[in-house]
């Protein structure tokens, strides 16, 4: 009976982490727009699916538009690194599981941001993606940006491996109870 309860708990926890990530991501866009003097006209987070987004108005420079676009993906990653600064291997296993789910979620958001700049450089349509907007507004080289994101991902994986008893957390996560 313990295993179904653990699975339900982990699914609820995963749902909560996704919702918090979405709020932070969209909130970062909104806050950055407001910092540059814009007005947020709509925030649609839609916690049960859909297409979360922020609408804003204002007279922004290309650099400001680039920073508004990239704030969504960057702020959750920065917060993750901050959280990882406080994580120690001696934390209780439940906290290890939370960090495990959170970390895999952050890694999962970084991976597309490695490929989007490459697709952008190869002429693909990524205009609707935050990273695509960032590249269009800045004119930065997509291959260089992909390399930087890849290094951030590598640093995150390295930090994660140093901070988490991953083998124990995974064993506990997938262990069967008797």
N, CA, C and O of each residue as an XYZ file, in Angstrom:
712
protein
N       0.817     -1.197      0.000
C       0.000      0.000      0.000
C       0.858      1.258      0.000
O       0.402      2.317     -0.431
N       2.077      1.156      0.471
C       2.950      2.310      0.561
C       3.348      2.837     -0.822
O       3.465      4.049     -1.003
N       3.558      1.950     -1.793
C       4.014      2.384     -3.109
C       2.993      3.271     -3.817
O       3.396      4.311     -4.337
N       1.682      2.933     -3.879
C       0.724      3.847     -4.523
C       0.670      5.215     -3.850
O       0.517      6.233     -4.525
N       0.794      5.246     -2.531
C       0.787      6.528     -1.811
C       2.014      7.347     -2.206
O       1.907      8.555     -2.422
N       3.170      6.706     -2.302
C       4.383      7.409     -2.731
C       4.245      7.945     -4.145
O       4.656      9.071     -4.423
N       3.677      7.159     -5.032
C       3.511      7.594     -6.421
C       2.560      8.778     -6.488
O       2.830      9.750     -7.192
N       1.453      8.705     -5.764
C       0.501      9.821     -5.750
C       1.160     11.068     -5.175
O       1.008     12.163     -5.715
N       1.887     10.898     -4.084
C       2.592     12.032     -3.479
C       3.575     12.654     -4.467
O       3.623     13.877     -4.606
N       4.355     11.825     -5.151
C       5.339     12.345     -6.109
C       4.665     13.025     -7.297
O       5.183     14.017     -7.809
N       3.523     12.511     -7.744
C       2.797     13.162     -8.831
C       2.259     14.528     -8.404
O       2.319     15.491     -9.169
N       1.743     14.605     -7.202
C       1.261     15.893     -6.678
C       2.436     16.861     -6.535
O       2.327     18.038     -6.881
N       3.545     16.361     -6.028
C       4.738     17.175     -5.876
C       5.241     17.659     -7.236
O       5.601     18.827     -7.380
N       5.266     16.790     -8.214
C       5.688     17.162     -9.563
C       4.764     18.227    -10.141
O       5.239     19.200    -10.725
N       3.456     18.059     -9.986
C       2.496     19.044    -10.457
C       2.763     20.398     -9.791
O       2.760     21.433    -10.458
N       2.991     20.385     -8.486
C       3.254     21.630     -7.758
C       4.529     22.303     -8.262
O       4.566     23.523     -8.423
N       5.571     21.515     -8.511
C       6.831     22.078     -9.004
C       6.630     22.704    -10.378
O       7.151     23.788    -10.640
N       5.890     22.045    -11.252
C       5.618     22.597    -12.588
C       4.859     23.913    -12.469
O       5.145     24.866    -13.193
N       3.897     23.967    -11.560
C       3.109     25.192    -11.397
C       3.966     26.335    -10.850
O       3.854     27.473    -11.308
N       4.813     26.034     -9.878
C       5.696     27.068     -9.330
C       6.667     27.539    -10.404
O       6.914     28.738    -10.536
N       7.219     26.600    -11.176
C       8.121     26.983    -12.272
C       7.405     27.922    -13.240
O       7.959     28.946    -13.641
N       6.177     27.573    -13.613
C       5.418     28.396    -14.565
C       5.176     29.791    -13.999
O       5.326     30.785    -14.710
N       4.807     29.868    -12.736
C       4.593     31.173    -12.108
C       5.878     32.001    -12.087
O       5.850     33.198    -12.375
N       6.988     31.377    -11.752
C       8.268     32.093    -11.713
C       8.664     32.535    -13.120
O       9.092     33.673    -13.316
N       8.522     31.646    -14.093
C       8.884     31.941    -15.482
C       8.087     33.139    -16.001
O       8.663     34.118    -16.475
N       6.771     33.052    -15.909
C       5.924     34.137    -16.421
C       6.067     35.397    -15.576
O       6.031     36.512    -16.096
N       6.229     35.209    -14.262
C       6.444     36.363    -13.392
C       7.728     37.107    -13.721
O       7.779     38.332    -13.607
N       8.759     36.385    -14.124
C      10.023     37.019    -14.501
C       9.845     37.887    -15.748
O      10.391     38.988    -15.821
N       9.083     37.395    -16.726
C       8.779     38.233    -17.903
C       8.069     39.511    -17.459
O       8.450     40.613    -17.855
N       7.029     39.350    -16.628
C       6.214     40.485    -16.195
C       7.045     41.482    -15.391
O       6.984     42.686    -15.638
N       7.813     40.988    -14.440
C       8.606     41.868    -13.594
C       9.644     42.636    -14.413
O       9.854     43.829    -14.195
N      10.279     41.959    -15.340
C      11.283     42.610    -16.177
C      10.639     43.693    -17.037
O      11.209     44.774    -17.192
N       9.468     43.424    -17.596
C       8.757     44.439    -18.385
C       8.428     45.648    -17.510
O       8.573     46.791    -17.945
N       7.989     45.397    -16.291
C       7.654     46.511    -15.381
C       8.902     47.303    -14.982
O       8.845     48.527    -14.862
N      10.030     46.610    -14.777
C      11.279     47.300    -14.432
C      11.658     48.282    -15.532
O      12.204     49.349    -15.251
N      11.374     47.934    -16.774
C      11.699     48.808    -17.899
C      10.574     49.795    -18.220
O      10.571     50.413    -19.285
N       9.628     49.939    -17.306
C       8.584     50.940    -17.459
C       7.366     50.486    -18.226
O       6.509     51.306    -18.557
N       7.267     49.225    -18.514
C       6.119     48.706    -19.243
C       4.945     48.439    -18.328
O       5.062     48.469    -17.103
N       3.835     48.184    -18.941
C       2.619     47.838    -18.210
C       2.215     46.427    -18.588
O       2.082     46.101    -19.767
N       2.022     45.597    -17.583
C       1.579     44.232    -17.820
C       0.075     44.274    -18.013
O      -0.662     44.715    -17.130
N      -0.378     43.814    -19.174
C      -1.803     43.869    -19.498
C      -2.508     42.553    -19.239
O      -3.724     42.528    -19.047
N      -1.762     41.460    -19.231
C      -2.384     40.157    -18.991
C      -1.322     39.158    -18.562
O      -0.227     39.105    -19.124
N      -1.668     38.374    -17.560
C      -0.838     37.237    -17.164
C      -1.752     36.025    -17.210
O      -2.745     35.954    -16.485
N      -1.411     35.081    -18.062
C      -2.189     33.851    -18.181
C      -1.278     32.692    -17.819
O      -0.417     32.289    -18.601
N      -1.481     32.164    -16.621
C      -0.647     31.057    -16.170
C      -1.357     29.728    -16.402
O      -0.694     28.713    -16.613
N      -2.669     29.709    -16.369
C      -3.484     28.531    -16.680
C      -2.858     27.268    -16.107
O      -2.201     26.507    -16.818
N      -3.066     27.061    -14.835
C      -2.407     25.975    -14.118
C      -2.779     24.576    -14.599
O      -2.136     23.605    -14.199
N      -3.781     24.448    -15.431
C      -4.199     23.108    -15.875
C      -4.020     22.940    -17.379
O      -4.880     22.374    -18.053
N      -2.931     23.420    -17.888
C      -2.645     23.251    -19.304
C      -2.823     24.554    -20.048
O      -3.052     25.602    -19.445
N      -2.719     24.484    -21.335
C      -2.851     25.691    -22.128
C      -1.503     26.279    -22.466
O      -0.481     25.593    -22.466
N      -1.527     27.558    -22.754
C      -0.325     28.245    -23.194
C      -0.063     29.433    -22.270
O      -0.540     30.535    -22.543
N       0.677     29.237    -21.196
C       0.937     30.346    -20.295
C       1.708     31.456    -21.010
O       2.620     31.184    -21.792
N       1.338     32.694    -20.739
C       2.053     33.817    -21.330
C       1.739     35.102    -20.578
O       0.805     35.175    -19.780
N       2.554     36.107    -20.862
C       2.375     37.442    -20.308
C       2.257     38.402    -21.479
O       3.039     38.344    -22.428
N       1.277     39.279    -21.401
C       1.157     40.358    -22.381
C       1.515     41.659    -21.688
O       1.143     41.884    -20.537
N       2.227     42.500    -22.384
C       2.651     43.768    -21.809
C       2.726     44.808    -22.914
O       2.778     44.483    -24.101
N       2.731     46.061    -22.496
C       2.876     47.147    -23.456
C       3.926     48.107    -22.935
O       4.205     48.157    -21.737
N       4.494     48.855    -23.837
C       5.511     49.828    -23.470
C       6.425     50.095    -24.645
O       6.397     49.395    -25.658
N       7.223     51.109    -24.486
C       8.177     51.487    -25.524
C       9.548     50.962    -25.093
O      10.256     51.607    -24.320
N       9.908     49.784    -25.604
C      11.130     49.114    -25.183
C      12.167     49.133    -26.296
O      11.831     49.053    -27.477
N      13.432     49.241    -25.903
C      14.522     49.089    -26.868
C      14.661     47.605    -27.206
O      14.064     46.749    -26.553
N      15.449     47.319    -28.223
C      15.687     45.917    -28.585
C      16.350     45.153    -27.438
O      16.013     43.997    -27.184
N      17.286     45.796    -26.751
C      17.953     45.142    -25.625
C      16.958     44.857    -24.503
O      16.989     43.781    -23.905
N      16.081     45.810    -24.217
C      15.080     45.589    -23.181
C      14.131     44.459    -23.566
O      13.776     43.635    -22.723
N      13.717     44.411    -24.832
C      12.855     43.309    -25.293
C      13.584     41.971    -25.172
O      12.984     40.960    -24.809
N      14.872     41.974    -25.478
C      15.660     40.744    -25.348
C      15.711     40.280    -23.900
O      15.560     39.092    -23.617
N      15.923     41.221    -22.984
C      16.002     40.860    -21.569
C      14.650     40.403    -21.028
O      14.591     39.501    -20.193
N      13.573     41.015    -21.495
C      12.233     40.566    -21.096
C      12.014     39.138    -21.582
O      11.488     38.303    -20.846
N      12.414     38.859    -22.810
C      12.227     37.519    -23.383
C      13.030     36.457    -22.646
O      12.527     35.365    -22.383
N      14.259     36.769    -22.317
C      15.140     35.759    -21.723
C      14.944     35.630    -20.213
O      15.381     34.645    -19.619
N      14.294     36.609    -19.588
C      14.087     36.561    -18.131
C      13.302     35.315    -17.718
O      13.596     34.707    -16.689
N      12.305     34.936    -18.521
C      11.492     33.765    -18.175
C      12.301     32.493    -18.013
O      12.171     31.818    -16.991
N      13.132     32.143    -18.982
C      13.931     30.924    -18.823
C      15.099     31.073    -17.835
O      15.497     30.092    -17.206
N      15.645     32.273    -17.691
C      16.852     32.445    -16.889
C      16.561     32.494    -15.386
O      17.290     31.889    -14.601
N      15.515     33.200    -14.978
C      15.257     33.377    -13.547
C      15.041     32.043    -12.816
O      15.611     31.860    -11.740
N      14.239     31.097    -13.354
C      14.123     29.814    -12.636
C      15.457     29.077    -12.498
O      15.705     28.426    -11.483
N      16.305     29.177    -13.503
C      17.618     28.516    -13.436
C      18.480     29.182    -12.360
O      19.148     28.500    -11.583
N      18.460     30.513    -12.319
C      19.219     31.220    -11.279
C      18.710     30.863     -9.887
O      19.504     30.661     -8.968
N      17.399     30.784     -9.729
C      16.830     30.383     -8.440
C      17.239     28.961     -8.080
O      17.513     28.669     -6.916
N      17.283     28.068     -9.079
C      17.709     26.695     -8.830
C      19.152     26.677     -8.298
O      19.448     25.986     -7.324
N      20.045     27.440     -8.943
C      21.425     27.492     -8.464
C      21.488     28.040     -7.040
O      22.278     27.559     -6.228
N      20.669     29.032     -6.733
C      20.612     29.583     -5.376
C      20.146     28.514     -4.385
O      20.747     28.340     -3.324
N      19.085     27.808     -4.731
C      18.579     26.731     -3.865
C      19.649     25.664     -3.661
O      19.845     25.176     -2.548
N      20.333     25.307     -4.731
C      21.366     24.265     -4.630
C      22.507     24.690     -3.712
O      23.200     23.843     -3.150
N      22.705     26.003     -3.558
C      23.722     26.487     -2.632
C      23.413     26.137     -1.189
O      24.312     26.096     -0.350
N      22.145     25.885     -0.895
C      21.729     25.557      0.467
C      21.488     24.065      0.674
O      21.173     23.637      1.784
N      21.632     23.278     -0.378
C      21.370     21.844     -0.287
C      22.639     21.124      0.145
O      23.730     21.404     -0.352
N      22.479     20.199      1.072
C      23.597     19.385      1.539
C      23.184     17.919      1.483
O      21.999     17.597      1.566
N      24.152     17.047      1.346
C      23.861     15.618      1.245
C      23.200     15.068      2.501
O      22.599     13.995      2.458
N      23.299     15.774      3.607
C      22.717     15.278      4.840
C      21.218     15.574      4.950
O      20.599     15.209      5.949
N      20.632     16.215      3.965
C      19.207     16.539      4.007
C      18.389     15.252      4.060
O      18.819     14.221      3.544
N      17.207     15.309      4.683
C      16.324     14.142      4.698
C      15.976     13.703      3.270
O      15.975     14.511      2.341
N      15.686     12.426      3.119
C      15.449     11.849      1.807
C      14.290     12.520      1.074
O      14.340     12.637     -0.150
N      13.252     12.964      1.776
C      12.139     13.628      1.108
C      12.610     14.916      0.439
O      12.180     15.236     -0.669
N      13.488     15.651      1.108
C      14.046     16.853      0.496
C      14.930     16.502     -0.691
O      14.975     17.234     -1.679
N      15.623     15.392     -0.589
C      16.433     14.932     -1.714
C      15.544     14.635     -2.925
O      15.900     14.954     -4.059
N      14.374     14.016     -2.669
C      13.443     13.718     -3.760
C      12.916     14.996     -4.389
O      12.796     15.084     -5.611
N      12.600     15.988     -3.565
C      12.113     17.269     -4.094
C      13.182     17.906     -4.974
O      12.892     18.376     -6.074
N      14.410     17.920     -4.488
C      15.511     18.498     -5.272
C      15.739     17.693     -6.541
O      16.050     18.263     -7.587
N      15.588     16.373     -6.462
C      15.723     15.523     -7.641
C      14.703     15.922     -8.711
O      15.065     16.129     -9.869
N      13.441     16.029     -8.328
C      12.393     16.422     -9.288
C      12.627     17.835     -9.808
O      12.522     18.083    -11.009
N      12.941     18.751     -8.917
C      13.196     20.133     -9.315
C      14.366     20.215    -10.289
O      14.312     20.931    -11.289
N      15.417     19.475     -9.982
C      16.616     19.504    -10.830
C      16.339     18.933    -12.211
O      16.750     19.511    -13.217
N      15.647     17.803    -12.267
C      15.330     17.231    -13.575
C      14.448     18.175    -14.373
O      14.572     18.259    -15.595
N      13.557     18.888    -13.689
C      12.723     19.881    -14.374
C      13.549     21.018    -14.949
O      13.341     21.425    -16.092
N      14.477     21.527    -14.166
C      15.341     22.620    -14.645
C      16.204     22.137    -15.797
O      16.354     22.838    -16.798
N      16.776     20.936    -15.663
C      17.592     20.404    -16.760
C      16.741     20.250    -18.017
O      17.200     20.509    -19.130
N      15.501     19.825    -17.821
C      14.592     19.657    -18.954
C      14.259     20.956    -19.651
O      13.965     20.954    -20.847
N      14.297     22.072    -18.928
C      14.050     23.365    -19.581
C      15.306     23.905    -20.249
O      15.217     24.685    -21.197
N      16.474     23.499    -19.764
C      17.711     23.966    -20.389
C      17.971     23.277    -21.728
O      18.482     23.901    -22.658
N      17.629     22.025    -21.825
C      17.945     21.264    -23.041
C      17.341     21.892    -24.305
O      18.062     22.050    -25.290
N      16.051     22.257    -24.322
C      15.531     22.907    -25.537
C      16.247     24.217    -25.844
O      16.379     24.601    -27.006
N      16.710     24.901    -24.797
C      17.397     26.168    -25.018
C      18.824     25.997    -25.522
O      19.518     26.980    -25.783
N      19.254     24.760    -25.656
C      20.491     24.467    -26.377
C      20.172     24.300    -27.858
O      20.917     24.770    -28.717
N      19.061     23.629    -28.151
C      18.715     23.334    -29.537
C      18.045     24.510    -30.262
O      18.242     24.678    -31.465
N      17.273     25.307    -29.561
C      16.576     26.428    -30.208
C      17.555     27.380    -30.893
O      17.297     27.769    -32.033
N      18.675     27.782    -30.256
C      19.612     28.657    -30.966
C      20.240     28.014    -32.205
O      20.522     28.697    -33.190
N      20.456     26.705    -32.149
C      21.008     26.006    -33.316
C      19.985     26.016    -34.450
O      20.326     26.297    -35.599
N      18.738     25.710    -34.122
C      17.673     25.749    -35.130
C      17.543     27.159    -35.694
O      17.349     27.332    -36.897
N      17.649     28.163    -34.834
C      17.595     29.565    -35.268
C      18.700     29.858    -36.287
O      18.451     30.464    -37.329
N      19.909     29.423    -35.974
C      21.045     29.665    -36.883
C      20.897     28.914    -38.202
O      21.408     29.353    -39.232
N      20.200     27.784    -38.169
C      20.002     27.006    -39.396
C      18.777     27.478    -40.176
O      18.401     26.861    -41.173
N      18.156     28.566    -39.728
C      17.044     29.158    -40.460
C      15.676     28.646    -40.068
O      14.689     28.949    -40.740
N      15.595     27.883    -39.006
C      14.298     27.373    -38.555
C      13.458     28.453    -37.895
O      13.974     29.484    -37.463
N      12.184     28.208    -37.824
C      11.251     29.169    -37.235
C      11.124     28.906    -35.733
O      10.467     27.952    -35.316
N      11.753     29.754    -34.931
C      11.657     29.655    -33.474
C      11.188     30.993    -32.899
O      11.465     31.317    -31.744
N      10.480     31.757    -33.716
C      10.065     33.107    -33.328
C       9.156     33.120    -32.107
O       9.135     34.108    -31.373
N       8.410     32.058    -31.875
C       7.504     32.018    -30.740
C       8.165     31.615    -29.438
O       7.529     31.662    -28.385
N       9.412     31.226    -29.485
C      10.137     30.778    -28.290
C      10.885     31.949    -27.653
O      11.371     32.841    -28.348
N      10.970     31.935    -26.333
C      11.684     33.005    -25.627
C      13.109     33.150    -26.137
O      13.577     34.265    -26.368
N      13.799     32.031    -26.314
C      15.183     32.077    -26.780
C      15.260     32.614    -28.215
O      16.184     33.354    -28.552
N      14.299     32.243    -29.049
C      14.255     32.758    -30.418
C      14.078     34.269    -30.442
O      14.723     34.962    -31.229
N      13.199     34.781    -29.576
C      13.000     36.235    -29.475
C      14.282     36.907    -28.997
O      14.684     37.940    -29.532
N      14.918     36.323    -27.994
C      16.169     36.871    -27.477
C      17.209     36.985    -28.594
O      17.860     38.020    -28.737
N      17.359     35.935    -29.371
C      18.344     35.952    -30.457
C      17.979     36.982    -31.530
O      18.853     37.677    -32.049
N      16.695     37.078    -31.859
C      16.260     38.045    -32.871
C      16.511     39.481    -32.403
O      16.943     40.323    -33.190
N      16.242     39.761    -31.125
C      16.430     41.121    -30.610
C      17.891     41.490    -30.439
O      18.253     42.655    -30.603
N      18.742     40.521    -30.113
C      20.149     40.842    -29.850
C      21.038     40.643    -31.064
O      22.072     41.301    -31.187
N      20.653     39.747    -31.964
C      21.510     39.428    -33.094
C      22.714     38.581    -32.694
O      23.658     38.433    -33.470
N      22.681     38.030    -31.493
C      23.800     37.197    -31.032
C      23.886     35.915    -31.862
O      22.904     35.470    -32.455
N      25.067     35.347    -31.887
C      25.287     34.098    -32.600
C      24.633     32.956    -31.829
O      24.956     32.719    -30.665
N      23.718     32.254    -32.478
C      22.987     31.170    -31.840
C      23.870     30.025    -31.392
O      23.620     29.406    -30.357
N      24.908     29.739    -32.175
C      25.815     28.652    -31.793
C      26.555     28.994    -30.497
O      26.750     28.133    -29.639
N      26.964     30.257    -30.364
C      27.631     30.703    -29.147
C      26.669     30.619    -27.958
O      27.046     30.147    -26.885
N      25.431     31.077    -28.149
C      24.434     31.023    -27.077
C      24.153     29.570    -26.694
O      24.044     29.254    -25.509
N      24.037     28.691    -27.680
C      23.822     27.266    -27.397
C      24.980     26.713    -26.570
O      24.764     25.926    -25.648
N      26.193     27.115    -26.891
C      27.361     26.670    -26.135
C      27.326     27.145    -24.688
O      27.674     26.396    -23.775
N      26.907     28.387    -24.479
C      26.809     28.923    -23.117
C      25.753     28.155    -22.328
O      25.988     27.781    -21.179
N      24.593     27.916    -22.936
C      23.533     27.166    -22.249
C      24.009     25.748    -21.948
O      23.716     25.213    -20.879
N      24.740     25.134    -22.881
C      25.285     23.798    -22.661
C      26.232     23.799    -21.462
O      26.201     22.875    -20.650
N      27.075     24.830    -21.345
C      27.986     24.930    -20.202
C      27.215     25.117    -18.894
O      27.583     24.540    -17.872
N      26.147     25.919    -18.919
C      25.314     26.102    -17.726
C      24.685     24.774    -17.324
O      24.650     24.431    -16.143
N      24.186     24.026    -18.311
C      23.622     22.706    -18.028
C      24.678     21.791    -17.415
O      24.413     21.107    -16.426
N      25.862     21.779    -17.996
C      26.949     20.957    -17.463
C      27.310     21.342    -16.039
O      27.522     20.473    -15.193
N      27.382     22.643    -15.769
C      27.659     23.116    -14.417
C      26.552     22.688    -13.460
O      26.820     22.300    -12.322
N      25.308     22.761    -13.927
C      24.182     22.333    -13.097
C      24.232     20.853    -12.775
O      24.001     20.457    -11.632
N      24.532     20.034    -13.769
C      24.626     18.588    -13.547
C      25.771     18.280    -12.589
O      25.629     17.436    -11.705
N      26.896     18.953    -12.756
C      28.033     18.750    -11.859
C      27.663     19.127    -10.425
O      27.929     18.371     -9.491
N      27.042     20.310    -10.254
C      26.634     20.756     -8.927
C      25.630     19.791     -8.311
O      25.726     19.446     -7.133
N      24.676     19.362     -9.113
C      23.670     18.408     -8.660
C      24.336     17.134     -8.156
O      23.984     16.624     -7.092
N      25.301     16.617     -8.922
C      25.970     15.369     -8.537
C      26.777     15.535     -7.252
O      26.964     14.572     -6.509
N      27.253     16.741     -6.988
C      28.012     16.997     -5.766
C      27.102     17.161     -4.553
O      27.508     16.863     -3.429
N      25.886     17.627     -4.770
C      25.001     17.973     -3.664
C      24.002     16.878     -3.299
O      23.503     16.857     -2.174
N      23.711     15.994     -4.200
C      22.626     15.036     -3.993
C      23.181     13.622     -3.934
O      24.070     13.253     -4.702
N      22.651     12.853     -3.023
C      22.944     11.420     -3.001
C      22.024     10.797     -4.045
O      21.031     10.153     -3.706
N      22.360     10.992     -5.311
C      21.452     10.641     -6.398
C      21.117      9.160     -6.408
O      19.960      8.794     -6.615
N      22.081      8.321     -6.194
C      21.819      6.885     -6.238
C      20.803      6.510     -5.167
O      19.861      5.764     -5.435
N      20.994      7.030     -3.948
C      20.059      6.723     -2.870
C      18.675      7.287     -3.166
O      17.670      6.618     -2.926
N      18.613      8.517     -3.687
C      17.329      9.145     -3.989
C      16.596      8.367     -5.082
O      15.386      8.158     -5.001
N      17.339      7.940     -6.103
C      16.706      7.175     -7.178
C      16.264      5.800     -6.690
O      15.178      5.336     -7.036
N      17.098      5.151     -5.892
C      16.717      3.842     -5.353
C      15.454      3.971     -4.519
O      14.535      3.160     -4.637
N      15.414      4.993     -3.679
C      14.239      5.201     -2.834
C      13.023      5.544     -3.692
O      11.906      5.124     -3.391
N      13.240      6.295     -4.743
C      12.154      6.729     -5.632
C      11.514      5.533     -6.329
O      10.295      5.482     -6.498
N      12.333      4.582     -6.729
C      11.833      3.450     -7.508
C      11.777      2.140     -6.711
O      11.480      1.082     -7.266
N      12.062      2.221     -5.421
C      12.075      1.010     -4.603
C      10.655      0.469     -4.425
O       9.684      1.220     -4.342
N      10.576     -0.825     -4.370
C       9.282     -1.449     -4.102
C       9.168     -1.727     -2.625
O      10.141     -2.112     -1.977
N       7.987     -1.534     -2.100
C       7.801     -1.802     -0.679
C       7.207     -3.199     -0.501
O       6.529     -3.731     -1.380
N       7.485     -3.758      0.649
C       6.979     -5.114      0.926
C       5.803     -5.069      1.851
O       5.248     -6.113      2.194
